[in-house]
Amino acid sequence: MTGPRGADVTRHVVVDTDAGIDDACALLYLAGHPGVEITAVTSVAGNRPERDVARNIGCVTRLLGLAPPVARGAAGPLPGAPSVPRGTHGTDGLGAPLARHGLPRPMPAVSGESAAELIVRLARDRPGELDLLALGPLTNLALALRTDPALFTKYRSVVVMGGSGPYDLPGDRLARDSNIARDPAAARAVATAPRADLVMLGVDVTATAVLQPEGIAALDAAGTPVARFAAAILGAYLRLGDGTGRRGGVPLHDPLAAGILLDPSLATGTALGPVAVLPDGPLWRARLMRARDGRPAPFPHEPAPDTRVVTAVDTARFLRGFLTALTGGATAPGDASGATT
């Protein structure tokens, strides 16, 4: 079996996604790496309703010339979840630039299995071989754990884009922890499940991986269909950021999670310990029950196995790699990334 550029496949990735703009860029980034196979993609409601998510998966995989198994997943969170705004991904979840670029959003051919069923079956059939990358609310993973409580022990690794990092003093100003807030019960099920290797990359870190307008311009200048598509949706993300078009850059939340899965050395800081899902006003956050200085959190919390929580990343190296993966090396990424750290 070969990867996108003919190299031997060394990573087989199952992607669970709510297919917003940065989710789409994570799929493009994975596909741009030699030796990486996107083994399956599953949809979950989040950035947009699940039907839109499935259509966006179809749009991106068609653009890439890939046809991985696609399974449709949860149309909503587990009972009791708060209402969380959809965020800044436009009316279709991809910033709505597709009609201008002549790109269809077909409903892909889908598996007869649900997302949870496919996630469970793949782990059972190929234990220790696959990596699971969760880019949206964790509803599908929680449902899969109901069928197989040992699910995460069968994946080579599980990487979750969500959480808010180590516990700190009240009053921390952090980006909204949307993937956790949209289904806190599912996040709690994931945080407490047995695992071989569970990595959590939170908004405290992903918000630092910001692609500046110069980076978006470099993608557009590369001229390939993938790079121009990425430039179009990231440009829409930039304009949608605060409604004024003056936002400084776009955070690459989900591509960074994909980057950590493929190259754990991008993480320049990690902490190990239990993760708890805690109220944060009307919403919820997932926090490592350790302070940044290593002290345990000063309050009781639900017991959980250790999660490896990323606390810092080499953002400049990641952003260079992101541009290279999406352009096939057609840019000078050291000059064009516009990295901020």
N, C-alpha and C positions, 0 to 999 in steps of 0.2 A: 504494500500500500504506500502511496506517496502523498506528500503534502502539496501545497499550491504551486511550489516552484520545483517540484520533482525530487525533493530531498526525502529521505526516509522519515516516516512519521514517528516522532518521539513523544508527542502529546496528543491525547484524544480528549476533547473537551465537550462536555454537555453544558449548554448555556440555557439557564432559566432567566427569562427577561420580560420586562414590561415595555420594551422596545420604544423608548423615547430617543431623543437625539444622541445622547452620549452612549446609550445602549447600542444604537446602530453603529456608532463609531467603534465600539468595542468589538463588534462582529467584523468590521472592516480590518481592524488592527490584528485580530487573530488570524484572519485569512491572509494577511500580508506577511506572515511569518513562515519561513520554510520549516517543514517538520511538524506543523500543527494541523490537525484534522478537527473540524467542527463536526462532532459525531452526531449531535442532535440538538434541536432548539425547542424549548417549551415556552408557552406564553402564559402570562399572568396579568390580571388587571392591576393597573397602578398609574403610570403616567397618563394612560388613556384607558377606556374600557377595553376588555379583552379582545373583542372583535377587531378593533383598530390595531391592537398589538399584533395579532396574528397576521393581519394584512401588511403591517410594517415588516415583519419577519420575511414575508413573501417578497416584498420590494427589495430588501437588502440581499437576500440569498439569490434572487434572480439576477441582480446587478453583478454579483460575484461569480455567477455561473455555477453555483453550488445547489445541490438538492439533498440536504441532510433530512432525516426524518424530523417532522414537525408535529408536536402534539399540543393540542389546545388545553389550557389549564383553567385555574380558578377564575370565575367571573367576579369574585368579590372576596373580602377577607372572612376569616372565621368570625363567629358571632361576637358582638361586643366591641368591635373596633370603632374608634372615633372617625368622624368625617374629616378628611384631609384634602385640601385643594389639589387640583391636578397639576399645578405647577406651570412652568414656562416652556412647554414643548409644542404649542400651537394646537390648532383644532384637529390635526391628524396624528399628533405625536412626533412628527418629523419636521415641525416648523412650517408646514404647508408650502414648501417651495416646489413640490414635485410636479405640479401641473406645468409650471413655467419651464421645467427641464424635460418634459415629455416622459416622465417616469411613472409607470403604472403601479398601483398597489394591489396586486392580485391576492385573493385568498389562496395561500399555498395548498397543495395537496397535503392532507393531514392524516396522521396515524389513526387507526381505530382505537388506540389506547388514549386515556387521559394523560396529561402531563405527569401526574403522580405515578401512574402505572408505568409509563415509559422510564421514568427516573429509577424506579424500583427494579424493573426488569433488566435494564442495562447493567446496573450494579450487580445483580445476581448472575447475569450471563458472563460478565467480564470483570470479576473481582480484582481489585488492585491495579487495574489498567487505566481507568478513566479518572479525569478530574471534573469536578462539578463547580461551575461558576454561577453564582446567584446574584443577579443584577437588579432584581425588583423586590417587591414584598415577598415574604417567605412562605406564603400560603401553600404553594405546591409542595415545598419541602416538608412542611408540617403534615400535610395530608399523606405524603409518601412515608413519613416516619410512623404514621398510624398503622400502615401495612407492614412495615419492616423497621422496628425500633433500632436495629443494628445497622441501618442503611449506611451511615457515614463511615462505618468501619470498612465498608466494601469499596469506597472510592479512594483512589490514591491521595487525593486532597479535596477539600471543600473550601472555596474562597467565597466569602460573603461581602458584597459591597453594602455596608450598613454599619450602624453604630456611631458612637461619639467619642471613642477612645477611653483613656483612664478617667476614673472618677476624680473630679476636682471640687473646689469649693463652690457653694451656690453662687449664682450670678455669672457663670461662664456664658460668654456670647458665642454661640456656635450656629452654623447653618442648620436648617431644619433636617432632622434625621428621618426623611420621608419614608424610606423603605421599611424602617422599624415602626414608625408611627402609623402606617397604613394597616398593619396587622401585628399588633404587639403580642397577641397570644401565639401566633405562628413563630415570631422571633423568640419567644420564651421556649417553645418546643425545640427549636434549633439549638439554642444556647445550652440546654440541659441534656441533649442527646449524646450518647456515646459516640466517639469518633476516633479515626486514625490521625487525622491532621485537619483541624478547622482553623482557618485564618479569617479574621475580621478586619476589614479596612474601612474606617469610619470617615464621616464627613469632616472631622477635625483635620484629617490628612488630605483627603481627596480635594478639598477646597483650595489647597496650596498648589495643585497641579493645573495651572492656568495657561491656556494657549492664547496668546495675544493676537490682535488683528493681523500682525505680520505673518504669523504662522498660518492663519486662514488664507491670506493672500498667496503664500507659497504653495498651498494645496491647489488653489485655483490655477496658479501659473503652471503647475506640473502637467495639466492638460489631460490626464487620463480620466476615463469615466468614473473610477472610484474616487480619485482625488477631487474631481470637480463636484461630485455628489457630496463628499464630506465638506467641502468648502461651502456648498449651498446650505446644508442643514446647520452647520456650525455658525455660518453667517446669520441665519435665522435665529439661532440660539442667542447670539450676541445682541441682536435687535430686540428680542423678547425679554432679555434679562431684567430690565427695569422699566420697559415701556417707553424709553426715551431714545434708545440707540446709543447712549453714552457709556454703557458698561465697558470696563477696561479690557475684559477678556472672558473666555469661557472655561469653566472648570471641567476637566475631563475625568469625572468621577468613575464611570464604568470602565473606560479604557485603562485607567490606572489599576483597577482591580484585575483586569485581564493581564496587565503587565506584571503584577506581583505573582500571579499564578505561573506565568511563563518563566519569569526570572526573579526568584525570591531575593536575589542580591540587590534589587532595586530598593528594598526596605533597608534603611540605614538605622532604624530603631524598632525594636519589638519588645513587648512585655507579655508575660504568660500569667494567666490566672482565670478565675471564673468571671463570666459575664452575666449581668442581671439586666432585666428590662424594667425601667423605672419610669414613673410618671414625671412629666415635665410640663406643668400647667395642664392644659386640656389634652396634650398629646403625650408621646412616650419616646424614650431614648433607650438604647442599649449601651451600657457602660461597663468597662472593665472594673472589677471591684478591687482596684489598686489605685492609689494616688500616683502622680507622676514621679514622686520620689521613692516609690516602691512600698509605701505603707498600705496596709489593708484599709478598705473603706470602714468608717467608724459607725456602722449600723448593720443590723442583721440583713441577710439576703438569702435567697434560695440557693441551696447547694448546686454546684454545676461542675462538670469536668473543666479542665483548663482549655482556654482558647488562646491562640497566638494572635495578639492584637498588634497591628502595625502602628507605630507612633511617629515615624518619620520616614521620608523617602528621598531618593536622589531625583528631584523633579526635573532638573536640567537634562540628565541622561534619559529619563523616561520620555520627555517631550521630543528630544532628538530622535529617539527610536520610534515614537509614534509617527512623526512625519516621514521617516524612512519607510516604515511599513506601509503607509498609505500611498506613497508615491513610487515605491519600488526603487528608492534611492535617487529619484530625479531632482531632488532639491539639495541644497547645501544646508542640512538641518542645523548645524552649529550656528549658522548665521541667521536663520529664518524662524527659529522656534519662538522667539520672543519670550523665553522662559522667565517666570517669576518664581521666587522661592521664599 
